[in-house]
Amino acid sequence: MTIRRRTPHRRPVAVALAAAGALAALAAMPMASSAQQSLNQLNSELGQQQSHQHALEGNLAGLSQLIGSLSGQISLVQSREAAVQTELTQDRARLLVEEAALTREEDRLAMLRARLSRSRGLLARQLVSNYESGNPDLVSVILESNGFKDLLEKVTYLRDAEHQQQVIIAITRAAKASANAAARRLTALELKDRQTTYDAFLQERALAGMNSLLSSKQSALKRAQAIKQAALSASRAKSGQIQAEISQIEAQQAAQRAAAAQAAEQAAQASQGGSQSAPVSTGPALGPSGGWAIPYQVVLCESGGQDLPPNSAGASGYYQILPSTWKGAGGSGPAAYLAPKAEQDAVASRLWDGGAGASNWVCATMLGIH
C-alpha cells in the first residue's frame, strides 16, 4: 500500500493568506462606508450647486432681456434728441433769416419815421404860411394881375401849391401806416424767436432727463448682471472642485475594490494549494487573447475588469478612458466602451507606452505602478 506524503506547511500558509484577505476586506469596509458617505454628501452639494447655477442662468437671461429693452429705448430717445437738434438747427437758421429781415425792417422803420418827421415839418410850415398870408381868392388874383400872362402864372402857382399840400399829406399818412406795419412785424418776429427758443429748450431738457434716467437704469442692471455672472462663475468653479473630489473618491473606491479582489484571489489560490500567485501582465498583450495591455492591478482598480459604461467624468470601457483621450489615441466611435476589447487593448497599449504613460491612470499612481 502506497502512502502519499503530505506536503508540509501548505495548509497553514493557505489559512494565513485567507485570513489576511479576510482581515483586509474587513479593514476596508469602514473606509468604504466613510468614502460612500463623503461621496453622497459631495453629490448632494454638486446638485445644489447645479440648481443654483440654473437659477443664476435664468436671472442672467432676464437681466440681458431688460438691458436689451433699455438699450432700444435709449436708442429711441437718442434718435429723438438728434431729431430735436436738427429741428432746432433749422429753426435757428430760419431765425437768422428772420433776424436779417428784422434788421431790414428796423432800418426801414427808421427811414419812414425820418420821412414822417420831415413831412410833418413841411406840413406845419405850409399851414403856418397859409395862416400868415391868408388864402387868396380868384377875384383878388384877377384884380391884382398885370395882364393875362401874369394871371396864368398866379393860377398855376395856386394849383401847384394845393397839389403839393395834398401830396405832403398823402406821404405823411403812408409813412405812418408803413411805420406801424413794420413795428407790428417786428413785434411778431421777436415773439416767434422767443417761443421757438423756449420750446427747443424744454424739449432738450425733457429728452436729456429721460436719457439720463434710462442710462442710470441700464448701468444698475449691468452691475447686477456682473454680480450674477461672478456668482455663476464661482458656482461653476465650486462644481468643478466637487467633481474632482468625487472622481478622486471613486478612484479610491475602485482601488480598494481591486485590492480586495486581488486579496480574495490570492486567498482562493492559496486555499486550492497553488504554490504561486497568478501571473500579472506588466506589458501589453494585444488581441482577443484575454490578456491586458496595462498591469492587471490597474485594470482591477479602474474597472474591475469590466467593460463599464461612462462614469460621471465620462471615462468608460475596460481601461476607463475619457472620450477626448480615446479620440486622441486613435480610437473609433464616440467612447471606449462601444469598441471591441481588441481595439481598447490597442489604444490602452499606446497610452501606456511601456509604462511611460502610467500617469494617464489615477490608479497607477495610487498603486505605486510607474
Short mmCIF file of the C-alpha atoms (twelve columns), coordinates in Angstrom:
data_MODEL
# 
_entry.id   MODEL 
# 
loop_
_atom_site.group_PDB 
_atom_site.id 
_atom_site.type_symbol 
_atom_site.label_atom_id 
_atom_site.label_alt_id 
_atom_site.label_comp_id 
_atom_site.label_asym_id 
_atom_site.label_seq_id 
_atom_site.Cartn_x 
_atom_site.Cartn_y 
_atom_site.Cartn_z 
_atom_site.pdbx_PDB_model_num 
ATOM 1   C CA . MET A 1   0.000   0.000   0.000   1 
ATOM 2   C CA . THR A 2   1.470   3.208   -1.048  1 
ATOM 3   C CA . ILE A 3   1.227   6.013   1.439   1 
ATOM 4   C CA . ARG A 4   1.053   9.549   -0.038  1 
ATOM 5   C CA . ARG A 5   3.346   12.063  1.514   1 
ATOM 6   C CA . ARG A 6   1.680   15.264  2.631   1 
ATOM 7   C CA . THR A 7   3.270   18.490  1.604   1 
ATOM 8   C CA . PRO A 8   4.302   20.264  4.803   1 
ATOM 9   C CA . HIS A 9   3.211   23.816  5.704   1 
ATOM 10  C CA . ARG A 10  0.845   24.371  2.723   1 
ATOM 11  C CA . ARG A 11  -2.333  24.259  4.748   1 
ATOM 12  C CA . PRO A 12  -1.107  26.806  7.331   1 
ATOM 13  C CA . VAL A 13  0.087   29.126  4.556   1 
ATOM 14  C CA . ALA A 14  -3.273  28.927  2.782   1 
ATOM 15  C CA . VAL A 15  -5.103  29.570  6.010   1 
ATOM 16  C CA . ALA A 16  -2.852  32.543  6.737   1 
ATOM 17  C CA . LEU A 17  -3.407  34.045  3.312   1 
ATOM 18  C CA . ALA A 18  -7.151  33.552  3.575   1 
ATOM 19  C CA . ALA A 19  -7.148  35.174  6.987   1 
ATOM 20  C CA . ALA A 20  -5.075  38.073  5.658   1 
ATOM 21  C CA . GLY A 21  -7.527  38.541  2.810   1 
ATOM 22  C CA . ALA A 22  -10.462 38.487  5.195   1 
ATOM 23  C CA . LEU A 23  -8.776  40.994  7.515   1 
ATOM 24  C CA . ALA A 24  -8.003  43.247  4.559   1 
ATOM 25  C CA . ALA A 25  -11.617 43.078  3.452   1 
ATOM 26  C CA . LEU A 26  -12.853 43.817  6.977   1 
ATOM 27  C CA . ALA A 27  -10.412 46.727  7.310   1 
ATOM 28  C CA . ALA A 28  -11.597 48.153  4.005   1 
ATOM 29  C CA . MET A 29  -15.273 48.064  4.986   1 
ATOM 30  C CA . PRO A 30  -15.249 51.111  7.332   1 
ATOM 31  C CA . MET A 31  -13.148 53.059  4.850   1 
ATOM 32  C CA . ALA A 32  -15.574 52.185  2.040   1 
ATOM 33  C CA . SER A 33  -18.555 53.234  4.173   1 
ATOM 34  C CA . SER A 34  -16.919 56.566  5.060   1 
ATOM 35  C CA . ALA A 35  -15.955 57.157  1.432   1 
ATOM 36  C CA . GLN A 36  -19.514 56.392  0.335   1 
ATOM 37  C CA . GLN A 37  -20.877 58.914  2.857   1 
ATOM 38  C CA . SER A 38  -18.451 61.547  1.568   1 
ATOM 39  C CA . LEU A 39  -19.426 60.674  -1.987  1 
ATOM 40  C CA . ASN A 40  -23.135 61.043  -1.194  1 
ATOM 41  C CA . GLN A 41  -22.517 64.382  0.507   1 
ATOM 42  C CA . LEU A 42  -20.455 65.635  -2.427  1 
ATOM 43  C CA . ASN A 43  -23.135 64.541  -4.894  1 
ATOM 44  C CA . SER A 44  -25.711 66.431  -2.830  1 
ATOM 45  C CA . GLU A 45  -23.538 69.561  -2.825  1 
ATOM 46  C CA . LEU A 46  -22.996 69.179  -6.560  1 
ATOM 47  C CA . GLY A 47  -26.760 69.009  -7.113  1 
ATOM 48  C CA . GLN A 48  -27.263 72.136  -5.026  1 
ATOM 49  C CA . GLN A 49  -24.597 73.988  -6.984  1 
ATOM 50  C CA . GLN A 50  -26.161 72.921  -10.275 1 
ATOM 51  C CA . SER A 51  -29.601 74.105  -9.110  1 
ATOM 52  C CA . HIS A 52  -28.036 77.404  -8.056  1 
ATOM 53  C CA . GLN A 53  -26.387 77.696  -11.464 1 
ATOM 54  C CA . HIS A 54  -29.711 77.109  -13.245 1 
ATOM 55  C CA . ALA A 55  -31.318 79.868  -11.152 1 
ATOM 56  C CA . LEU A 56  -28.438 82.268  -11.882 1 
ATOM 57  C CA . GLU A 57  -28.604 81.488  -15.591 1 
ATOM 58  C CA . GLY A 58  -32.339 82.276  -15.547 1 
ATOM 59  C CA . ASN A 59  -31.670 85.570  -13.741 1 
ATOM 60  C CA . LEU A 60  -28.933 86.471  -16.207 1 
ATOM 61  C CA . ALA A 61  -31.248 85.762  -19.136 1 
ATOM 62  C CA . GLY A 62  -33.889 88.068  -17.621 1 
ATOM 63  C CA . LEU A 63  -31.325 90.804  -16.971 1 
ATOM 64  C CA . SER A 64  -29.999 90.521  -20.513 1 
ATOM 65  C CA . GLN A 65  -33.534 90.920  -21.847 1 
ATOM 66  C CA . LEU A 66  -34.126 94.021  -19.701 1 
ATOM 67  C CA . ILE A 67  -30.796 95.537  -20.724 1 
ATOM 68  C CA . GLY A 68  -31.629 94.911  -24.368 1 
ATOM 69  C CA . SER A 69  -35.032 96.575  -23.929 1 
ATOM 70  C CA . LEU A 70  -33.453 99.606  -22.233 1 
ATOM 71  C CA . SER A 71  -30.849 99.814  -24.973 1 
ATOM 72  C CA . GLY A 72  -33.663 100.039 -27.504 1 
ATOM 73  C CA . GLN A 73  -35.392 102.777 -25.509 1 
ATOM 74  C CA . ILE A 74  -32.122 104.701 -25.134 1 
ATOM 75  C CA . SER A 75  -31.530 104.460 -28.883 1 
ATOM 76  C CA . LEU A 76  -35.053 105.776 -29.487 1 
ATOM 77  C CA . VAL A 77  -34.515 108.717 -27.115 1 
ATOM 78  C CA . GLN A 78  -31.148 109.472 -28.666 1 
ATOM 79  C CA . SER A 79  -32.665 109.443 -32.142 1 
ATOM 80  C CA . ARG A 80  -35.370 111.812 -30.888 1 
ATOM 81  C CA . GLU A 81  -32.677 114.055 -29.408 1 
ATOM 82  C CA . ALA A 82  -30.928 114.101 -32.754 1 
ATOM 83  C CA . ALA A 83  -34.212 114.998 -34.473 1 
ATOM 84  C CA . VAL A 84  -34.817 117.834 -31.981 1 
ATOM 85  C CA . GLN A 85  -31.296 119.095 -32.552 1 
ATOM 86  C CA . THR A 86  -31.928 119.041 -36.296 1 
ATOM 87  C CA . GLU A 87  -35.220 120.905 -35.873 1 
ATOM 88  C CA . LEU A 88  -33.545 123.389 -33.556 1 
ATOM 89  C CA . THR A 89  -30.777 123.961 -36.099 1 
ATOM 90  C CA . GLN A 90  -33.358 124.537 -38.798 1 
ATOM 91  C CA . ASP A 91  -35.307 126.917 -36.526 1 
ATOM 92  C CA . ARG A 92  -32.141 128.823 -35.732 1 
ATOM 93  C CA . ALA A 93  -31.347 129.082 -39.437 1 
ATOM 94  C CA . ARG A 94  -34.840 130.490 -40.025 1 
ATOM 95  C CA . LEU A 95  -34.333 132.843 -37.097 1 
ATOM 96  C CA . LEU A 96  -31.142 134.128 -38.678 1 
ATOM 97  C CA . VAL A 97  -33.099 134.880 -41.842 1 
ATOM 98  C CA . GLU A 98  -35.850 136.496 -39.801 1 
ATOM 99  C CA . GLU A 99  -33.312 138.488 -37.810 1 
ATOM 100 C CA . ALA A 100 -31.877 139.793 -41.070 1 
ATOM 101 C CA . ALA A 101 -35.420 140.705 -42.152 1 
ATOM 102 C CA . LEU A 102 -35.938 142.272 -38.751 1 
ATOM 103 C CA . THR A 103 -32.836 144.392 -39.210 1 
ATOM 104 C CA . ARG A 104 -34.085 145.494 -42.597 1 
ATOM 105 C CA . GLU A 105 -37.483 146.349 -41.082 1 
ATOM 106 C CA . GLU A 106 -35.804 148.340 -38.327 1 
ATOM 107 C CA . ASP A 107 -33.822 150.290 -40.921 1 
ATOM 108 C CA . ARG A 108 -36.992 150.804 -42.968 1 
ATOM 109 C CA . LEU A 109 -38.848 151.937 -39.854 1 
ATOM 110 C CA . ALA A 110 -36.132 154.431 -39.035 1 
ATOM 111 C CA . MET A 111 -36.233 155.772 -42.601 1 
ATOM 112 C CA . LEU A 112 -40.033 156.023 -42.571 1 
ATOM 113 C CA . ARG A 113 -40.001 157.763 -39.220 1 
ATOM 114 C CA . ALA A 114 -37.466 160.273 -40.563 1 
ATOM 115 C CA . ARG A 115 -39.594 160.787 -43.657 1 
ATOM 116 C CA . LEU A 116 -42.679 161.213 -41.490 1 
ATOM 117 C CA . SER A 117 -40.852 163.760 -39.407 1 
ATOM 118 C CA . ARG A 118 -39.855 165.731 -42.484 1 
ATOM 119 C CA . SER A 119 -43.351 165.507 -43.916 1 
ATOM 120 C CA . ARG A 120 -44.824 166.766 -40.649 1 
ATOM 121 C CA . GLY A 121 -42.355 169.659 -40.692 1 
ATOM 122 C CA . LEU A 122 -43.241 170.615 -44.252 1 
ATOM 123 C CA . LEU A 123 -46.931 170.362 -43.461 1 
ATOM 124 C CA . ALA A 124 -46.525 172.525 -40.368 1 
ATOM 125 C CA . ARG A 125 -44.606 175.203 -42.278 1 
ATOM 126 C CA . GLN A 126 -47.195 175.148 -45.048 1 
ATOM 127 C CA . LEU A 127 -50.024 175.626 -42.589 1 
ATOM 128 C CA . VAL A 128 -48.212 178.481 -40.874 1 
ATOM 129 C CA . SER A 129 -47.518 180.139 -44.236 1 
ATOM 130 C CA . ASN A 130 -51.174 179.843 -45.233 1 
ATOM 131 C CA . TYR A 131 -52.267 181.227 -41.918 1 
ATOM 132 C CA . GLU A 132 -49.926 184.219 -42.097 1 
ATOM 133 C CA . SER A 133 -50.597 185.148 -45.747 1 
ATOM 134 C CA . GLY A 134 -54.211 184.104 -45.990 1 
ATOM 135 C CA . ASN A 135 -55.826 182.109 -48.754 1 
ATOM 136 C CA . PRO A 136 -56.082 184.245 -51.975 1 
ATOM 137 C CA . ASP A 137 -59.367 184.036 -53.877 1 
ATOM 138 C CA . LEU A 138 -59.829 184.131 -57.639 1 
ATOM 139 C CA . VAL A 139 -61.236 187.713 -57.759 1 
ATOM 140 C CA . SER A 140 -58.291 189.207 -55.899 1 
ATOM 141 C CA . VAL A 141 -55.863 187.316 -58.098 1 
ATOM 142 C CA . ILE A 142 -57.548 188.693 -61.271 1 
ATOM 143 C CA . LEU A 143 -57.665 192.243 -59.999 1 
ATOM 144 C CA . GLU A 144 -54.051 192.185 -58.889 1 
ATOM 145 C CA . SER A 145 -52.733 190.577 -62.069 1 
ATOM 146 C CA . ASN A 146 -50.826 192.630 -64.613 1 
ATOM 147 C CA . GLY A 147 -52.017 191.150 -67.838 1 
ATOM 148 C CA . PHE A 148 -53.106 187.774 -68.949 1 
ATOM 149 C CA . LYS A 149 -49.678 186.190 -68.611 1 
ATOM 150 C CA . ASP A 150 -49.313 187.198 -65.007 1 
ATOM 151 C CA . LEU A 151 -52.791 185.861 -64.312 1 
ATOM 152 C CA . LEU A 152 -51.926 182.436 -65.764 1 
ATOM 153 C CA . GLU A 153 -48.780 182.258 -63.685 1 
ATOM 154 C CA . LYS A 154 -50.630 183.026 -60.440 1 
ATOM 155 C CA . VAL A 155 -53.421 180.494 -61.156 1 
ATOM 156 C CA . THR A 156 -50.818 177.788 -61.920 1 
ATOM 157 C CA . TYR A 157 -48.966 178.615 -58.735 1 
ATOM 158 C CA . LEU A 158 -52.108 178.305 -56.653 1 
ATOM 159 C CA . ARG A 159 -52.957 174.949 -58.244 1 
ATOM 160 C CA . ASP A 160 -49.403 173.622 -57.725 1 
ATOM 161 C CA . ALA A 161 -49.367 174.757 -54.101 1 
ATOM 162 C CA . GLU A 162 -52.630 172.989 -53.368 1 
ATOM 163 C CA . HIS A 163 -51.378 169.788 -55.092 1 
ATOM 164 C CA . GLN A 164 -48.120 169.928 -53.187 1 
ATOM 165 C CA . GLN A 165 -50.025 170.188 -49.958 1 
ATOM 166 C CA . GLN A 166 -52.147 167.137 -50.811 1 
ATOM 167 C CA . VAL A 167 -49.021 165.135 -51.766 1 
ATOM 168 C CA . ILE A 168 -47.368 166.004 -48.464 1 
ATOM 169 C CA . ILE A 169 -50.448 164.874 -46.570 1 
ATOM 170 C CA . ALA A 170 -50.603 161.570 -48.539 1 
ATOM 171 C CA . ILE A 171 -46.876 160.844 -47.972 1 
ATOM 172 C CA . THR A 172 -47.272 161.529 -44.280 1 
ATOM 173 C CA . ARG A 173 -50.206 159.143 -43.995 1 
ATOM 174 C CA . ALA A 174 -48.383 156.393 -45.968 1 
ATOM 175 C CA . ALA A 175 -45.238 156.795 -43.885 1 
ATOM 176 C CA . LYS A 176 -47.226 156.480 -40.682 1 
ATOM 177 C CA . ALA A 177 -49.027 153.327 -41.917 1 
ATOM 178 C CA . SER A 178 -45.743 151.723 -43.033 1 
ATOM 179 C CA . ALA A 179 -44.112 152.538 -39.730 1 
ATOM 180 C CA . ASN A 180 -46.998 150.972 -37.825 1 
ATOM 181 C CA . ALA A 181 -46.900 147.817 -40.011 1 
ATOM 182 C CA . ALA A 182 -43.133 147.474 -39.594 1 
ATOM 183 C CA . ALA A 183 -43.491 147.801 -35.829 1 
ATOM 184 C CA . ARG A 184 -46.138 145.061 -35.788 1 
ATOM 185 C CA . ARG A 185 -43.949 142.718 -37.882 1 
ATOM 186 C CA . LEU A 186 -41.019 143.447 -35.612 1 
ATOM 187 C CA . THR A 187 -43.045 142.529 -32.532 1 
ATOM 188 C CA . ALA A 188 -44.303 139.291 -34.153 1 
ATOM 189 C CA . LEU A 189 -40.782 138.230 -35.118 1 
ATOM 190 C CA . GLU A 190 -39.477 138.867 -31.617 1 
ATOM 191 C CA . LEU A 191 -42.300 136.787 -30.090 1 
ATOM 192 C CA . LYS A 192 -41.690 133.913 -32.506 1 
ATOM 193 C CA . ASP A 193 -37.963 133.993 -31.759 1 
ATOM 194 C CA . ARG A 194 -38.541 133.745 -28.017 1 
ATOM 195 C CA . GLN A 195 -41.178 130.992 -28.366 1 
ATOM 196 C CA . THR A 196 -39.012 128.845 -30.664 1 
ATOM 197 C CA . THR A 197 -36.017 129.116 -28.351 1 
ATOM 198 C CA . TYR A 198 -38.127 128.258 -25.293 1 
ATOM 199 C CA . ASP A 199 -39.792 125.237 -26.948 1 
ATOM 200 C CA . ALA A 200 -36.427 123.846 -28.043 1 
ATOM 201 C CA . PHE A 201 -35.049 124.315 -24.529 1 
ATOM 202 C CA . LEU A 202 -37.978 122.395 -22.992 1 
ATOM 203 C CA . GLN A 203 -37.625 119.502 -25.441 1 
ATOM 204 C CA . GLU A 204 -33.885 119.246 -24.922 1 
ATOM 205 C CA . ARG A 205 -34.250 119.247 -21.131 1 
ATOM 206 C CA . ALA A 206 -37.009 116.599 -21.174 1 
ATOM 207 C CA . LEU A 207 -35.081 114.289 -23.502 1 
ATOM 208 C CA . ALA A 208 -31.855 114.749 -21.551 1 
ATOM 209 C CA . GLY A 209 -33.652 113.810 -18.325 1 
ATOM 210 C CA . MET A 210 -35.194 110.736 -19.929 1 
ATOM 211 C CA . ASN A 211 -31.859 109.670 -21.381 1 
ATOM 212 C CA . SER A 212 -30.151 110.091 -18.007 1 
ATOM 213 C CA . LEU A 213 -32.826 108.004 -16.259 1 
ATOM 214 C CA . LEU A 214 -32.640 105.191 -18.796 1 
ATOM 215 C CA . SER A 215 -28.834 105.170 -18.734 1 
ATOM 216 C CA . SER A 216 -28.887 105.007 -14.927 1 
ATOM 217 C CA . LYS A 217 -31.251 102.019 -15.012 1 
ATOM 218 C CA . GLN A 218 -29.121 100.313 -17.622 1 
ATOM 219 C CA . SER A 219 -25.965 100.819 -15.537 1 
ATOM 220 C CA . ALA A 220 -27.695 99.364  -12.467 1 
ATOM 221 C CA . LEU A 221 -28.816 96.323  -14.459 1 
ATOM 222 C CA . LYS A 222 -25.320 95.828  -15.857 1 
ATOM 223 C CA . ARG A 223 -23.875 95.932  -12.332 1 
ATOM 224 C CA . ALA A 224 -26.426 93.333  -11.228 1 
ATOM 225 C CA . GLN A 225 -25.566 91.262  -14.298 1 
ATOM 226 C CA . ALA A 226 -21.853 91.387  -13.436 1 
ATOM 227 C CA . ILE A 227 -22.591 90.268  -9.860  1 
ATOM 228 C CA . LYS A 228 -24.751 87.368  -11.076 1 
ATOM 229 C CA . GLN A 229 -22.112 86.397  -13.620 1 
ATOM 230 C CA . ALA A 230 -19.407 86.368  -10.944 1 
ATOM 231 C CA . ALA A 231 -21.634 84.217  -8.717  1 
ATOM 232 C CA . LEU A 232 -22.260 81.830  -11.618 1 
ATOM 233 C CA . SER A 233 -18.519 81.543  -12.329 1 
ATOM 234 C CA . ALA A 234 -17.820 80.885  -8.647  1 
ATOM 235 C CA . SER A 235 -20.538 78.223  -8.538  1 
ATOM 236 C CA . ARG A 236 -19.140 76.537  -11.642 1 
ATOM 237 C CA . ALA A 237 -15.652 76.563  -10.143 1 
ATOM 238 C CA . LYS A 238 -17.052 75.033  -6.950  1 
ATOM 239 C CA . SER A 239 -18.828 72.379  -9.028  1 
ATOM 240 C CA . GLY A 240 -15.527 71.579  -10.713 1 
ATOM 241 C CA . GLN A 241 -13.825 71.147  -7.344  1 
ATOM 242 C CA . ILE A 242 -16.634 68.893  -6.104  1 
ATOM 243 C CA . GLN A 243 -16.486 66.853  -9.314  1 
ATOM 244 C CA . ALA A 244 -12.723 66.400  -8.865  1 
ATOM 245 C CA . GLU A 245 -13.257 65.227  -5.282  1 
ATOM 246 C CA . ILE A 246 -15.948 62.798  -6.467  1 
ATOM 247 C CA . SER A 247 -13.599 61.402  -9.128  1 
ATOM 248 C CA . GLN A 248 -10.840 61.000  -6.543  1 
ATOM 249 C CA . ILE A 249 -13.134 59.157  -4.126  1 
ATOM 250 C CA . GLU A 250 -14.430 56.935  -6.937  1 
ATOM 251 C CA . ALA A 251 -10.836 56.129  -7.902  1 
ATOM 252 C CA . GLN A 252 -10.016 55.294  -4.286  1 
ATOM 253 C CA . GLN A 253 -13.071 53.040  -4.068  1 
ATOM 254 C CA . ALA A 254 -12.064 51.308  -7.269  1 
ATOM 255 C CA . ALA A 255 -8.538  50.818  -5.892  1 
ATOM 256 C CA . GLN A 256 -9.959  49.366  -2.684  1 
ATOM 257 C CA . ARG A 257 -12.180 47.002  -4.669  1 
ATOM 258 C CA . ALA A 258 -9.225  45.950  -6.782  1 
ATOM 259 C CA . ALA A 259 -7.078  45.328  -3.696  1 
ATOM 260 C CA . ALA A 260 -9.863  43.328  -2.059  1 
ATOM 261 C CA . ALA A 261 -10.411 41.313  -5.232  1 
ATOM 262 C CA . GLN A 262 -6.704  40.641  -5.534  1 
ATOM 263 C CA . ALA A 263 -6.504  39.550  -1.882  1 
ATOM 264 C CA . ALA A 264 -9.510  37.283  -2.348  1 
ATOM 265 C CA . GLU A 265 -7.977  35.780  -5.475  1 
ATOM 266 C CA . GLN A 266 -4.688  35.133  -3.713  1 
ATOM 267 C CA . ALA A 267 -6.549  33.563  -0.786  1 
ATOM 268 C CA . ALA A 268 -8.538  31.329  -3.144  1 
ATOM 269 C CA . GLN A 269 -5.399  30.224  -4.929  1 
ATOM 270 C CA . ALA A 270 -3.674  29.534  -1.635  1 
ATOM 271 C CA . SER A 271 -6.618  27.519  -0.366  1 
ATOM 272 C CA . GLN A 272 -6.509  25.363  -3.502  1 
ATOM 273 C CA . GLY A 273 -2.882  24.552  -2.808  1 
ATOM 274 C CA . GLY A 274 -1.360  26.644  -5.536  1 
ATOM 275 C CA . SER A 275 2.321   27.236  -4.986  1 
ATOM 276 C CA . GLN A 276 2.446   30.657  -6.659  1 
ATOM 277 C CA . SER A 277 0.240   33.622  -7.421  1 
ATOM 278 C CA . ALA A 278 -1.450  34.131  -10.738 1 
ATOM 279 C CA . PRO A 279 0.810   35.917  -13.178 1 
ATOM 280 C CA . VAL A 280 0.192   39.611  -13.706 1 
ATOM 281 C CA . SER A 281 0.800   41.178  -17.063 1 
ATOM 282 C CA . THR A 282 3.195   44.089  -16.842 1 
ATOM 283 C CA . GLY A 283 3.375   44.735  -20.555 1 
ATOM 284 C CA . PRO A 284 0.986   44.916  -23.482 1 
ATOM 285 C CA . ALA A 285 -0.755  41.762  -24.567 1 
ATOM 286 C CA . LEU A 286 -2.865  42.647  -27.590 1 
ATOM 287 C CA . GLY A 287 -5.721  40.853  -29.360 1 
ATOM 288 C CA . PRO A 288 -8.610  38.760  -28.080 1 
ATOM 289 C CA . SER A 289 -6.347  36.502  -26.014 1 
ATOM 290 C CA . GLY A 290 -7.862  37.743  -22.739 1 
ATOM 291 C CA . GLY A 291 -4.656  39.495  -21.652 1 
ATOM 292 C CA . TRP A 292 -4.379  43.130  -20.622 1 
ATOM 293 C CA . ALA A 293 -2.483  45.978  -22.202 1 
ATOM 294 C CA . ILE A 294 -1.643  47.525  -18.813 1 
ATOM 295 C CA . PRO A 295 -0.889  45.907  -15.418 1 
ATOM 296 C CA . TYR A 296 -3.788  43.842  -14.137 1 
ATOM 297 C CA . GLN A 297 -3.857  45.653  -10.777 1 
ATOM 298 C CA . VAL A 298 -4.567  48.939  -12.568 1 
ATOM 299 C CA . VAL A 299 -7.366  47.304  -14.583 1 
ATOM 300 C CA . LEU A 300 -8.951  45.951  -11.414 1 
ATOM 301 C CA . CYS A 301 -8.687  49.372  -9.753  1 
ATOM 302 C CA . GLU A 302 -10.129 51.189  -12.723 1 
ATOM 303 C CA . SER A 303 -12.944 48.915  -13.947 1 
ATOM 304 C CA . GLY A 304 -12.746 45.620  -12.071 1 
ATOM 305 C CA . GLY A 305 -12.066 44.003  -15.453 1 
ATOM 306 C CA . GLN A 306 -15.495 45.008  -16.815 1 
ATOM 307 C CA . ASP A 307 -16.434 46.919  -19.963 1 
ATOM 308 C CA . LEU A 308 -18.146 49.710  -17.991 1 
ATOM 309 C CA . PRO A 309 -20.333 52.485  -19.430 1 
ATOM 310 C CA . PRO A 310 -19.276 56.119  -18.887 1 
ATOM 311 C CA . ASN A 311 -18.938 57.278  -15.275 1 
ATOM 312 C CA . SER A 312 -19.664 60.806  -14.010 1 
ATOM 313 C CA . ALA A 313 -16.413 62.053  -15.568 1 
ATOM 314 C CA . GLY A 314 -17.154 60.363  -18.925 1 
ATOM 315 C CA . ALA A 315 -14.483 57.602  -18.723 1 
ATOM 316 C CA . SER A 316 -15.609 54.161  -19.949 1 
ATOM 317 C CA . GLY A 317 -14.516 50.697  -21.042 1 
ATOM 318 C CA . TYR A 318 -12.109 48.174  -19.581 1 
ATOM 319 C CA . TYR A 319 -9.447  50.838  -19.129 1 
ATOM 320 C CA . GLN A 320 -11.712 53.791  -18.175 1 
ATOM 321 C CA . ILE A 321 -10.546 56.073  -20.996 1 
ATOM 322 C CA . LEU A 322 -12.010 59.568  -21.442 1 
ATOM 323 C CA . PRO A 323 -13.656 60.335  -24.825 1 
ATOM 324 C CA . SER A 324 -11.099 63.034  -25.667 1 
ATOM 325 C CA . THR A 325 -8.195  60.720  -24.796 1 
ATOM 326 C CA . TRP A 326 -9.830  57.885  -26.745 1 
ATOM 327 C CA . LYS A 327 -10.127 60.049  -29.849 1 
ATOM 328 C CA . GLY A 328 -6.611  61.465  -29.444 1 
ATOM 329 C CA . ALA A 329 -5.129  57.960  -29.257 1 
ATOM 330 C CA . GLY A 330 -6.868  56.818  -32.439 1 
ATOM 331 C CA . GLY A 331 -9.957  55.138  -31.013 1 
ATOM 332 C CA . SER A 332 -13.018 54.783  -33.230 1 
ATOM 333 C CA . GLY A 333 -16.532 55.714  -32.201 1 
ATOM 334 C CA . PRO A 334 -17.603 58.253  -29.578 1 
ATOM 335 C CA . ALA A 335 -16.489 56.252  -26.493 1 
ATOM 336 C CA . ALA A 336 -14.193 53.398  -25.489 1 
ATOM 337 C CA . TYR A 337 -16.867 51.038  -24.088 1 
ATOM 338 C CA . LEU A 338 -18.564 50.877  -27.519 1 
ATOM 339 C CA . ALA A 339 -15.418 49.447  -29.154 1 
ATOM 340 C CA . PRO A 340 -14.335 45.755  -29.019 1 
ATOM 341 C CA . LYS A 341 -11.796 44.718  -26.409 1 
ATOM 342 C CA . ALA A 342 -9.071  44.247  -29.014 1 
ATOM 343 C CA . GLU A 343 -9.313  47.942  -30.023 1 
ATOM 344 C CA . GLN A 344 -9.434  49.012  -26.382 1 
ATOM 345 C CA . ASP A 345 -6.290  46.923  -25.756 1 
ATOM 346 C CA . ALA A 346 -4.536  48.612  -28.691 1 
ATOM 347 C CA . VAL A 347 -5.458  52.133  -27.574 1 
ATOM 348 C CA . ALA A 348 -4.521  51.395  -23.946 1 
ATOM 349 C CA . SER A 349 -1.173  49.943  -25.089 1 
ATOM 350 C CA . ARG A 350 -0.358  53.137  -26.969 1 
ATOM 351 C CA . LEU A 351 -1.318  55.245  -23.969 1 
ATOM 352 C CA . TRP A 352 0.634   53.044  -21.505 1 
ATOM 353 C CA . ASP A 353 3.724   53.188  -23.767 1 
ATOM 354 C CA . GLY A 354 5.709   50.612  -21.778 1 
ATOM 355 C CA . GLY A 355 4.978   52.474  -18.519 1 
ATOM 356 C CA . ALA A 356 5.899   55.968  -19.745 1 
ATOM 357 C CA . GLY A 357 2.198   56.833  -19.891 1 
ATOM 358 C CA . ALA A 358 1.252   55.419  -16.493 1 
ATOM 359 C CA . SER A 359 0.202   58.917  -15.369 1 
ATOM 360 C CA . ASN A 360 -2.841  58.598  -17.654 1 
ATOM 361 C CA . TRP A 361 -4.404  56.366  -14.955 1 
ATOM 362 C CA . VAL A 362 -5.001  57.628  -11.416 1 
ATOM 363 C CA . CYS A 363 -4.968  54.086  -10.058 1 
ATOM 364 C CA . ALA A 364 -1.438  53.512  -11.358 1 
ATOM 365 C CA . THR A 365 -0.175  56.355  -9.161  1 
ATOM 366 C CA . MET A 366 -2.235  55.149  -6.190  1 
ATOM 367 C CA . LEU A 367 -0.882  51.604  -6.548  1 
ATOM 368 C CA . GLY A 368 2.668   52.809  -6.977  1 
ATOM 369 C CA . ILE A 369 2.996   51.459  -10.528 1 
ATOM 370 C CA . HIS A 370 5.099   53.661  -12.769 1 
# 
